[in-house]
Amino acid sequence: MKKRTGGLVYSTEQGRMCPECRNPMDQCTCGAPARPAGDGIVRVSRETKGRKGKGVTLITGIPLDDKELKAFAKVLKGKCGTGGTVKDGVVEIQGDQRDLLVPLLEQKGWTVKRAGG
């Protein structure tokens, strides 16, 4: 006989529920997506793919968790005077800000490399 693992998926009090640990999705402990450990190098690159020719500066490999990364991205955006976002552990800053960002990241004590062109 097949084991049934179904259960509560949505609650009007809590919202979406995790079917594995039965906690609300924002407090889920079983399926927390862990970012793979990098090689300890923060890479700063420029990319225009999928942005209609508009360039963004990508910063990958920052060894911070999601909340700290969002707060740090806000500081970087403020220093650059531009907008940006955090997607899947990658900080995107609008425009070509590599010259400004590399010294800021090195001040934090990280090994920083300029990647790409």
C-alpha positions in Angstrom: 0.0 0.0 0.0 1.3 3.5 -0.9 2.2 5.7 2.0 0.1 8.9 2.0 2.1 12.0 2.8 -0.5 14.6 2.0 -1.7 17.1 4.5 -2.6 20.7 5.2 -1.4 23.0 2.3 -3.1 26.2 3.2 -4.5 27.7 6.4 -6.6 30.8 6.7 -4.7 31.7 9.9 -1.1 31.1 8.6 -1.3 31.2 4.8 0.7 28.6 2.8 1.9 25.7 4.8 4.9 23.4 4.0 3.7 19.9 3.4 6.9 18.4 4.8 7.4 20.1 8.2 3.8 21.5 8.5 5.1 25.0 9.4 4.1 28.2 7.6 6.2 28.7 4.5 8.1 31.7 6.0 9.1 29.5 8.9 9.8 26.3 6.9 12.8 24.5 8.2 13.0 21.4 5.9 13.3 22.9 2.4 15.4 26.0 3.2 17.3 26.6 -0.1 20.9 26.7 0.9 23.2 28.6 -1.5 26.2 26.5 -2.5 29.5 27.5 -0.8 31.6 29.4 -3.2 35.4 29.5 -3.6 35.7 32.6 -1.3 36.1 35.1 -4.2 33.6 37.9 -4.8 33.3 38.5 -8.5 32.2 41.8 -10.1 31.1 41.7 -13.7 29.0 43.6 -16.2 26.1 42.1 -18.2 23.6 43.3 -20.8 21.8 40.0 -21.6 18.0 40.2 -21.6 18.0 43.9 -20.6 17.6 45.5 -24.1 21.2 46.7 -24.1 21.1 48.3 -20.7 24.1 47.2 -18.6 24.0 46.1 -15.0 26.9 45.2 -12.6 26.6 41.8 -11.1 28.2 40.9 -7.8 28.4 37.2 -7.1 30.0 35.1 -4.3 29.2 37.5 -1.3 29.4 35.3 1.8 26.2 36.6 3.5 22.8 35.1 4.1 19.8 36.4 2.4 18.7 39.1 4.9 22.3 40.4 5.3 22.8 40.4 1.6 19.7 42.5 1.0 20.8 45.0 3.6 24.3 45.1 2.1 22.9 45.5 -1.4 21.0 48.6 -0.1 24.2 50.1 1.1 25.9 49.4 -2.2 23.0 51.0 -4.1 23.2 54.0 -1.9 26.9 54.4 -2.5 26.5 54.1 -6.3 23.4 56.4 -6.3 21.5 53.9 -8.5 18.9 51.2 -8.2 19.3 47.5 -8.2 18.1 44.2 -6.8 19.1 40.9 -5.3 18.2 37.7 -7.3 19.2 34.2 -6.2 22.2 35.5 -4.1 23.4 37.8 -6.9 23.4 41.5 -6.4 22.5 43.5 -9.5 23.4 47.2 -9.6 22.1 49.4 -12.5 24.8 50.7 -14.8 28.6 50.0 -15.0 29.6 50.6 -11.4 32.6 48.2 -11.3 35.3 50.9 -10.6 33.3 52.1 -7.6 32.3 48.7 -6.2 35.6 46.9 -6.2 37.2 49.1 -3.5 34.0 49.0 -1.4 34.0 45.2 -1.4 37.8 45.0 -0.7 37.2 47.2 2.4 35.0 44.5 3.8 38.1 42.1 3.7 36.9 40.0 0.8 39.0 38.8 -2.2 37.5 40.6 -5.2 38.0 39.9 -8.8 36.8 41.7 -11.9 35.2 39.1 -14.1 34.3 39.3 -17.7 35.2 42.1 -20.1 
